[in-house]
Amino acid sequence: MAKLIKPHTGGLTRRRFMSTTAATGAAAALGASVWGGRAQAQQKRGGTLRVAKGHGQTTDTLNPGTYENGYMLALSYGIHGFLTGVGRDGSIEPELAESWEASPDAKTWRFKLRSGVTFHSGKTLTAEDVVASINFHRGEDSTSAAKPLLSSIIDISADGDTVVFTLDAGSADFPFTFTDYHLAILPVKDGEVDWRSGDGCGPYKLVNFQPGVSTSFARNTDDWNQNRGWFDEVEMLAIVDLNARTTALISGDVHAIDKLDLKTVGLMERNQNLSIRSVAGNQHYTFAMSCNKDPFTDVNVRLALKHAINREELVEKILFGYGSVGNDHPIGRGQRFYNDEMPQTTYDPDKARHYLKKAGMDGLSVEVAAADAAFPGAVDAAVLYQNAAKEAGIDMKVARKPNDGYWSDVWMKHPFSAVYWGGRAVEDAMFTTAYRSGAAWNDTFWENERFDELLVKARAELDEAKRREMYYEMQLIVNQDGGAVIPMFANYVFATNEDLVTGDTFSSHWDMDGERWMERWSFA
């Protein structure tokens, strides 16, 4: 039985610091502690937190299957409860499920629910709510981004206070599945899952939601976990414009922002009222080619474009050193099965020309779409790509798109576009979400039979050495055949003012402390 019951913990600090960490250390216990030779500030309840996010668009909805940006991710974790969560050290933690156990072949999993949990409306959480919430993403007509994560489930049933999942094959990382921000546990109302009201069982109640503008929250005083949700109120603003977001922080209008202007981080460091945080994780920036549209149907064209980008230049000029070179696959260096034996794809105009000739081309003309909504500096990155590609005989035009509506109107619609991915806590989740044939968020429309076969086998393999072998091969396949140019892994760089107590260790699988800032941080 894999029984996991852990207290929610987190070290505290008010002092200004610059940290770059993979967030692998365990968090310190709550309360006063010593860091860097100074006593850290105690957390306290109260106050109104205001945060500006570089995400959010007018097309956002409260339907959890549609969440597609960091703004909605933070909203989801703020108001909803989840069966499991990811701790600051990357480990799996119990949430609404207080424990779980698996059969020896990992094909049957039983999750025991925590007692005494209520939704904001006062309704008591039941196993039936969990079954309906997960099935909401599994229906034949479902377009939920989480649908591929649940494809191995053949049956879900309620057994008293326990939810039983039966899989078509073993899944070693199955409890991690339910940490996905789409898989919020919602109340059943009139026989259907109620997502429209925003009713949840998370640390905050939804007060007002204006898509693409702002969202306000109030503390859930009846939360089952009284060791989180420290603010009385929270206001989250969608400010995609980088200058406006930075100005809001410096002027004191907000307490924290994400996606800093890396060109001005050095100046911001001089401000004694601010703390700059840099966290290395699985976030990566990509240029996605639609493998179902010419010329990207030809793997030689894809390889040519992979050798036509100067990765080191992008890390230097777009990330300003706050990141590392990518190798055209989405697995981060800190992940368990990262392939450290694979050759690095390099900027090589001659090799790019070689692949174009194999495709029967003397040159290539393509258009890449970009907006800063894709990632900070995406337009500049596309221009750098354009200039580097010239040396390989590639005429690349940069189409600058509006920030608002980028994820609904450009992503997965334009055949070549800039994209950011926050990564996932485990390899299976990342590959299943974005690389499996037919997945809703497979933004390159790439299909590879061998990859799909390995994906299923690796998920069910309980022998670590054999799983590693499979994941190594999968990364190589994506590198050589896939439609994603992944030139860089970007640190999460965000800033807070001195009023906030955040801890000195942060989750690294999503931005801003795993987007759990609303529940973990407080005023001093």
VENBELJO-V261488 format. One record per residue. N is the residue number from 0. SS is DSSP state (alpha for helix, beta for strand, coil for the rest). OMEGA is omega in radians with two decimals (NA if undefined). D_FIRST is the distance of its C-alpha to the first C-alpha in whole Angstrom. Layout:
BEGIN
n | ss | omega | d_first
N | SS | OMEGA | D_FIRST
N | SS | OMEGA | D_FIRST
END
This chain:
BEGIN
n | ss | omega | d_first
0 | coil | 3.13 | 0
1 | coil | -3.07 | 4
2 | coil | -3.08 | 6
3 | coil | 3.05 | 9
4 | coil | -3.08 | 12
5 | coil | 3.04 | 16
6 | coil | 3.05 | 19
7 | coil | -3.06 | 21
8 | coil | 3.10 | 24
9 | coil | 3.10 | 27
10 | coil | -3.03 | 30
11 | coil | 3.09 | 33
12 | coil | 3.00 | 37
13 | coil | -3.02 | 40
14 | coil | -3.12 | 42
15 | coil | 3.11 | 43
16 | coil | 3.04 | 41
17 | beta | -3.09 | 41
18 | beta | 2.97 | 37
19 | beta | -3.01 | 36
20 | beta | 3.02 | 32
21 | coil | 3.09 | 29
22 | coil | -3.13 | 27
23 | coil | 3.14 | 25
24 | coil | 3.10 | 25
25 | coil | 3.14 | 23
26 | coil | 3.13 | 25
27 | coil | -3.12 | 27
28 | coil | 3.13 | 26
29 | coil | 3.12 | 29
30 | coil | 3.14 | 32
31 | coil | 3.09 | 35
32 | coil | -3.08 | 34
33 | beta | 3.08 | 36
34 | beta | 3.13 | 37
35 | coil | 3.08 | 40
36 | coil | -3.13 | 41
37 | beta | 3.07 | 41
38 | beta | 3.13 | 40
39 | coil | -3.08 | 38
40 | coil | 3.05 | 38
41 | coil | 2.96 | 36
42 | coil | 3.06 | 35
43 | beta | 3.12 | 37
44 | coil | 3.03 | 37
45 | coil | 3.06 | 39
46 | coil | 3.11 | 42
47 | beta | 3.12 | 42
48 | beta | 3.07 | 40
49 | beta | -3.08 | 42
50 | beta | 3.08 | 41
51 | beta | -3.13 | 42
52 | beta | 3.11 | 40
53 | coil | -3.13 | 42
54 | coil | 3.07 | 40
55 | coil | 3.13 | 41
56 | coil | -3.03 | 43
57 | coil | -3.14 | 45
58 | coil | 3.12 | 43
59 | coil | 3.07 | 40
60 | coil | 3.12 | 38
61 | coil | 3.06 | 35
62 | coil | -3.03 | 34
63 | alpha | 3.11 | 31
64 | alpha | -3.08 | 31
65 | alpha | -3.09 | 34
66 | coil | -3.06 | 33
67 | coil | 3.11 | 34
68 | coil | -3.05 | 35
69 | alpha | 3.11 | 34
70 | alpha | -3.12 | 36
71 | alpha | 3.06 | 34
72 | alpha | 3.13 | 31
73 | alpha | 3.09 | 32
74 | alpha | -3.11 | 33
75 | alpha | 3.14 | 29
76 | alpha | -3.14 | 27
77 | alpha | -3.02 | 30
78 | alpha | -3.02 | 30
79 | coil | 3.00 | 27
80 | beta | -3.13 | 23
81 | coil | 3.14 | 20
82 | coil | -3.11 | 17
83 | beta | 3.12 | 16
84 | beta | 3.09 | 18
85 | beta | 3.13 | 19
86 | coil | -3.13 | 20
87 | coil | 3.12 | 23
88 | coil | 3.10 | 22
89 | coil | -3.12 | 20
90 | coil | 3.09 | 17
91 | beta | -3.11 | 15
92 | beta | 3.06 | 15
93 | beta | 3.01 | 14
94 | coil | 3.10 | 17
95 | coil | 2.99 | 17
96 | beta | -3.10 | 14
97 | beta | 3.10 | 13
98 | beta | 3.08 | 9
99 | beta | 3.11 | 7
100 | beta | -3.11 | 4
101 | beta | 3.00 | 6
102 | coil | -3.11 | 8
103 | coil | 3.13 | 9
104 | coil | 3.11 | 12
105 | coil | 3.10 | 11
106 | coil | 3.10 | 13
107 | beta | -3.12 | 12
108 | beta | 3.11 | 10
109 | beta | -3.14 | 10
110 | beta | 3.13 | 11
111 | beta | -3.08 | 12
112 | beta | 3.07 | 15
113 | coil | 3.14 | 17
114 | coil | 3.05 | 19
115 | coil | 3.12 | 23
116 | coil | 3.10 | 23
117 | beta | 3.01 | 27
118 | coil | -3.13 | 28
119 | coil | 3.13 | 32
120 | coil | -3.11 | 34
121 | coil | 3.13 | 32
122 | coil | 3.12 | 30
123 | beta | 3.09 | 27
124 | coil | 3.10 | 24
125 | coil | 3.08 | 22
126 | alpha | 3.12 | 20
127 | alpha | 3.07 | 23
128 | alpha | -3.13 | 24
129 | alpha | 3.14 | 21
130 | alpha | -3.12 | 21
131 | alpha | -3.11 | 25
132 | alpha | 3.12 | 25
133 | alpha | 3.12 | 23
134 | alpha | 3.11 | 25
135 | coil | -3.11 | 28
136 | coil | -3.00 | 27
137 | coil | -3.04 | 27
138 | coil | -3.12 | 30
139 | coil | -3.12 | 33
140 | coil | -3.10 | 35
141 | coil | 3.04 | 33
142 | coil | -3.12 | 34
143 | coil | 3.08 | 31
144 | coil | -3.13 | 30
145 | coil | -3.08 | 26
146 | alpha | -3.14 | 27
147 | alpha | -3.13 | 26
148 | alpha | -3.04 | 23
149 | alpha | -3.01 | 22
150 | coil | -3.12 | 24
151 | coil | -3.11 | 21
152 | beta | 3.09 | 20
153 | beta | 3.10 | 22
154 | beta | 3.01 | 20
155 | beta | 3.13 | 19
156 | beta | 3.09 | 19
157 | beta | 3.10 | 19
158 | beta | -3.07 | 17
159 | coil | 3.13 | 18
160 | coil | -3.10 | 17
161 | beta | 3.06 | 14
162 | beta | -3.07 | 15
163 | beta | 3.11 | 14
164 | beta | 3.06 | 15
165 | beta | -3.06 | 16
166 | beta | 3.10 | 17
167 | coil | 3.08 | 20
168 | coil | 3.14 | 18
169 | coil | 3.11 | 15
170 | coil | -3.05 | 15
171 | coil | -3.08 | 13
172 | coil | -3.00 | 14
173 | alpha | 3.14 | 14
174 | alpha | 3.10 | 13
175 | alpha | -3.12 | 16
176 | alpha | -2.98 | 18
177 | alpha | 3.00 | 18
178 | alpha | -3.13 | 20
179 | coil | -3.00 | 23
180 | coil | 3.06 | 26
181 | coil | -2.95 | 27
182 | coil | 3.09 | 23
183 | coil | 3.09 | 25
184 | beta | -3.04 | 23
185 | coil | 3.12 | 27
186 | coil | 3.03 | 28
187 | beta | -3.13 | 29
188 | beta | -3.12 | 33
189 | coil | 3.07 | 35
190 | coil | -3.13 | 33
191 | beta | 3.07 | 32
192 | beta | -3.13 | 30
193 | coil | 3.08 | 33
194 | coil | -3.04 | 33
195 | coil | -3.07 | 37
196 | coil | -3.07 | 37
197 | coil | 3.11 | 34
198 | coil | -3.14 | 32
199 | coil | 3.05 | 29
200 | coil | 3.09 | 26
201 | coil | -3.05 | 27
202 | coil | -3.12 | 29
203 | beta | 3.05 | 32
204 | beta | 3.08 | 34
205 | beta | -3.13 | 36
206 | beta | -3.11 | 40
207 | beta | -3.12 | 42
208 | beta | 3.07 | 41
209 | beta | -3.04 | 44
210 | coil | 3.10 | 43
211 | coil | -3.11 | 44
212 | coil | -3.09 | 45
213 | beta | 3.06 | 43
214 | beta | 3.10 | 40
215 | beta | -3.06 | 40
216 | beta | 3.02 | 37
217 | beta | -3.10 | 37
218 | beta | 3.05 | 35
219 | coil | -3.07 | 32
220 | coil | 3.13 | 33
221 | coil | -3.13 | 30
222 | coil | -3.13 | 27
223 | coil | -3.14 | 24
224 | coil | -3.10 | 24
225 | coil | 3.12 | 27
226 | coil | 3.09 | 26
227 | coil | 3.11 | 28
228 | coil | -2.99 | 31
229 | coil | -3.08 | 33
230 | coil | 3.03 | 36
231 | coil | -3.12 | 38
232 | beta | 3.08 | 39
233 | beta | 3.00 | 39
234 | beta | 3.14 | 41
235 | beta | -3.07 | 40
236 | beta | 3.02 | 43
237 | beta | 3.12 | 43
238 | coil | -3.07 | 46
239 | coil | 3.13 | 45
240 | coil | -3.02 | 49
241 | alpha | -3.12 | 48
242 | alpha | -3.14 | 51
243 | alpha | -3.14 | 51
244 | alpha | 3.13 | 47
245 | alpha | 3.13 | 48
246 | alpha | 3.14 | 51
247 | alpha | 3.12 | 49
248 | alpha | -3.07 | 47
249 | alpha | -3.13 | 50
250 | coil | 3.14 | 52
251 | coil | 3.12 | 49
252 | coil | 3.07 | 49
253 | coil | -3.10 | 45
254 | coil | -3.10 | 43
255 | beta | 3.04 | 41
256 | beta | 3.04 | 41
257 | coil | 3.05 | 39
258 | coil | -3.11 | 41
259 | coil | 2.96 | 44
260 | coil | -3.02 | 47
261 | alpha | 3.09 | 46
262 | alpha | -3.05 | 50
263 | alpha | -3.14 | 50
264 | alpha | 3.14 | 47
265 | alpha | 3.10 | 50
266 | alpha | -3.13 | 52
267 | alpha | 3.12 | 49
268 | alpha | -3.10 | 48
269 | coil | -3.14 | 51
270 | coil | -3.07 | 51
271 | coil | 3.12 | 49
272 | coil | -3.07 | 48
273 | beta | 2.99 | 45
274 | beta | 3.12 | 42
275 | beta | -3.11 | 42
276 | beta | 3.09 | 38
277 | beta | -3.04 | 37
278 | beta | 3.10 | 34
279 | coil | -3.12 | 33
280 | coil | -3.04 | 30
281 | coil | 3.13 | 30
282 | coil | 3.11 | 33
283 | beta | -3.13 | 35
284 | beta | -3.03 | 39
285 | beta | 2.88 | 40
286 | beta | -3.01 | 43
287 | beta | 3.08 | 41
288 | beta | 3.11 | 44
289 | coil | -3.06 | 44
290 | coil | 3.10 | 43
291 | coil | -3.14 | 45
292 | coil | 3.09 | 48
293 | coil | 0.10 | 51
294 | coil | -2.99 | 51
295 | coil | 3.06 | 47
296 | coil | -3.12 | 47
297 | coil | -3.12 | 48
298 | alpha | 3.13 | 46
299 | alpha | 3.05 | 49
300 | alpha | 3.13 | 49
301 | alpha | 3.12 | 46
302 | alpha | 3.11 | 46
303 | alpha | -3.14 | 50
304 | alpha | 3.10 | 48
305 | alpha | 3.11 | 45
306 | coil | -3.10 | 48
307 | coil | -3.12 | 50
308 | coil | -3.14 | 48
309 | coil | -3.04 | 49
310 | alpha | -3.13 | 45
311 | alpha | 3.13 | 46
312 | alpha | -3.14 | 49
313 | alpha | 3.11 | 47
314 | alpha | -3.12 | 44
315 | alpha | -2.97 | 48
316 | alpha | 3.11 | 49
317 | coil | -3.14 | 47
318 | coil | -3.12 | 44
319 | coil | 3.10 | 46
320 | coil | -3.12 | 44
321 | coil | -3.13 | 41
322 | beta | -3.09 | 39
323 | beta | -3.11 | 39
324 | beta | 3.07 | 40
325 | coil | -3.07 | 38
326 | coil | 3.03 | 38
327 | coil | 2.90 | 38
328 | coil | -2.92 | 34
329 | coil | -3.08 | 32
330 | coil | -3.07 | 29
331 | coil | -3.08 | 30
332 | coil | -3.12 | 30
333 | coil | -3.10 | 27
334 | coil | -2.97 | 25
335 | coil | -3.04 | 23
336 | coil | 3.08 | 24
337 | coil | -3.13 | 28
338 | coil | -3.13 | 31
339 | coil | -3.12 | 33
340 | coil | -3.03 | 35
341 | coil | 3.09 | 36
342 | coil | 3.13 | 40
343 | coil | 3.01 | 41
344 | coil | -3.04 | 43
345 | coil | 3.03 | 46
346 | coil | -3.06 | 49
347 | coil | -3.11 | 52
348 | alpha | 3.14 | 54
349 | alpha | 3.11 | 56
350 | alpha | 3.09 | 53
351 | alpha | 3.09 | 52
352 | alpha | 3.12 | 56
353 | alpha | -3.13 | 55
354 | alpha | 3.07 | 52
355 | alpha | 3.10 | 54
356 | alpha | 3.09 | 57
357 | alpha | 3.09 | 54
358 | coil | -3.14 | 54
359 | coil | -3.08 | 58
360 | coil | 2.99 | 58
361 | coil | 3.12 | 61
362 | coil | -3.09 | 59
363 | beta | 3.06 | 57
364 | beta | -3.13 | 57
365 | beta | 3.06 | 54
366 | beta | 3.10 | 53
367 | beta | 3.14 | 50
368 | beta | -3.12 | 49
369 | beta | 3.02 | 48
370 | coil | 3.14 | 48
371 | coil | 3.01 | 46
372 | coil | 3.12 | 44
373 | coil | 2.97 | 42
374 | coil | -3.11 | 42
375 | coil | -3.13 | 44
376 | coil | -3.08 | 47
377 | alpha | 3.13 | 46
378 | alpha | 3.09 | 50
379 | alpha | 3.12 | 51
380 | alpha | 3.12 | 48
381 | alpha | 3.11 | 50
382 | alpha | 3.08 | 53
383 | alpha | 3.08 | 52
384 | alpha | 3.14 | 51
385 | alpha | -3.10 | 54
386 | alpha | 3.14 | 56
387 | alpha | -3.08 | 54
388 | alpha | 3.13 | 54
389 | alpha | -3.11 | 58
390 | coil | -3.14 | 58
391 | coil | -3.13 | 56
392 | coil | -3.13 | 59
393 | beta | 3.09 | 56
394 | beta | -3.08 | 58
395 | beta | 3.09 | 55
396 | beta | 3.14 | 56
397 | beta | 3.11 | 54
398 | beta | 3.13 | 54
399 | beta | -3.08 | 53
400 | coil | 3.09 | 51
401 | coil | 3.10 | 51
402 | coil | -3.11 | 48
403 | coil | -3.14 | 47
404 | coil | -3.10 | 46
405 | alpha | -3.05 | 45
406 | alpha | 3.12 | 42
407 | alpha | -3.01 | 43
408 | alpha | -3.05 | 46
409 | alpha | -3.11 | 46
410 | coil | -3.14 | 42
411 | coil | 3.05 | 42
412 | coil | 3.03 | 45
413 | coil | -3.04 | 47
414 | coil | -3.14 | 47
415 | beta | -3.03 | 47
416 | beta | 3.09 | 45
417 | beta | -3.06 | 44
418 | beta | 2.92 | 40
419 | beta | 3.05 | 37
420 | beta | 3.12 | 34
421 | coil | -3.07 | 31
422 | coil | 3.10 | 29
423 | coil | -3.04 | 25
424 | coil | -3.14 | 22
425 | coil | -3.06 | 21
426 | alpha | -3.09 | 23
427 | alpha | -3.12 | 22
428 | alpha | -3.13 | 23
429 | alpha | -3.12 | 26
430 | alpha | -3.11 | 27
431 | alpha | -3.10 | 26
432 | alpha | -2.93 | 28
433 | alpha | -3.05 | 31
434 | coil | 3.10 | 32
435 | coil | 3.14 | 30
436 | coil | 3.07 | 33
437 | coil | 3.14 | 34
438 | coil | -3.07 | 32
439 | coil | -3.12 | 33
440 | coil | 2.99 | 33
441 | coil | -2.94 | 34
442 | coil | 3.02 | 38
443 | coil | -3.13 | 39
444 | coil | -3.08 | 39
445 | coil | 3.08 | 38
446 | coil | 3.12 | 37
447 | coil | -3.04 | 36
448 | alpha | -3.14 | 35
449 | alpha | 3.11 | 33
450 | alpha | -3.14 | 31
451 | alpha | 3.12 | 30
452 | alpha | 3.14 | 29
453 | alpha | -3.13 | 27
454 | alpha | -3.14 | 25
455 | alpha | -3.12 | 23
456 | alpha | -3.10 | 23
457 | alpha | 3.14 | 22
458 | alpha | -3.06 | 19
459 | alpha | -3.06 | 18
460 | coil | -3.13 | 18
461 | coil | 3.09 | 15
462 | coil | -3.05 | 18
463 | alpha | -3.11 | 19
464 | alpha | 3.13 | 22
465 | alpha | 3.10 | 23
466 | alpha | -3.14 | 22
467 | alpha | 3.13 | 24
468 | alpha | -3.13 | 27
469 | alpha | -3.13 | 26
470 | alpha | 3.06 | 26
471 | alpha | -3.13 | 29
472 | alpha | 3.14 | 31
473 | alpha | 3.10 | 30
474 | alpha | 3.12 | 32
475 | alpha | 3.12 | 35
476 | alpha | 3.14 | 35
477 | alpha | 3.13 | 35
478 | alpha | -3.02 | 38
479 | alpha | -2.99 | 40
480 | alpha | -3.01 | 40
481 | coil | -3.08 | 38
482 | coil | -3.13 | 40
483 | beta | 2.94 | 39
484 | beta | -3.08 | 41
485 | beta | -3.02 | 39
486 | beta | -3.03 | 41
487 | beta | 2.96 | 40
488 | beta | -3.03 | 36
489 | beta | 2.99 | 37
490 | coil | 2.95 | 36
491 | beta | -3.13 | 35
492 | beta | -3.12 | 38
493 | beta | -3.06 | 39
494 | beta | 3.07 | 41
495 | beta | 3.05 | 41
496 | beta | -2.99 | 44
497 | coil | 3.10 | 44
498 | coil | -2.98 | 43
499 | beta | 2.95 | 39
500 | beta | -3.04 | 36
501 | coil | -2.96 | 34
502 | coil | -3.11 | 32
503 | coil | 3.04 | 33
504 | coil | -3.06 | 30
505 | coil | 3.01 | 29
506 | coil | -3.05 | 26
507 | coil | -3.09 | 28
508 | coil | 3.01 | 26
509 | coil | 3.13 | 29
510 | alpha | 3.03 | 32
511 | alpha | 3.07 | 33
512 | alpha | -3.13 | 30
513 | alpha | -3.04 | 27
514 | coil | 3.05 | 30
515 | coil | -3.10 | 28
516 | alpha | -3.08 | 31
517 | alpha | -3.10 | 32
518 | alpha | -3.00 | 29
519 | alpha | -3.04 | 29
520 | coil | 3.11 | 33
521 | beta | 2.94 | 35
522 | beta | -3.13 | 39
523 | coil | NA | 40
END
